[in-house]
Amino acid sequence: MDNLGFVLGASAIGAGLAMIAGLGPGIGEGICGGKAVEAIGRQPEASGAITRQMIIGDALAETTGLYSLIVALLLMYANPFIGQLK
């Protein structure tokens, strides 16, 4: 197998694994949203504060998903390893 094929194959596998990392934030945000709805159901008068905290938590969780998307896109379309081949 030539080096270019190996690098492209490994990059595709790495990009796929990076996108699998996006499952964690999705699951975490779903759990966070469900717990926020439960909390608002118990204390409707605190809905503003609960919603604000939920949005902050979701934003922090989403950053890991965005980083994995950026890594996957870099590996697929702007691969830094191809320039190292001789």
Sequence and secondary structure as in RCSB ss.txt:
>XXXX:A:sequence
MDNLGFVLGASAIGAGLAMIAGLGPGIGEGICGGKAVEAIGRQPEASGAITRQMIIGDALAETTGLYSLIVALLL
MYANPFIGQLK
>XXXX:A:secstr
  HHHHHHHHHHHHHHHHHHTTHHHHHHHHHHHHHHHHHHHH GGGHHHHHHHHHHHHHHHHHHHHHHHHHHHHH
HHS TTGGG  
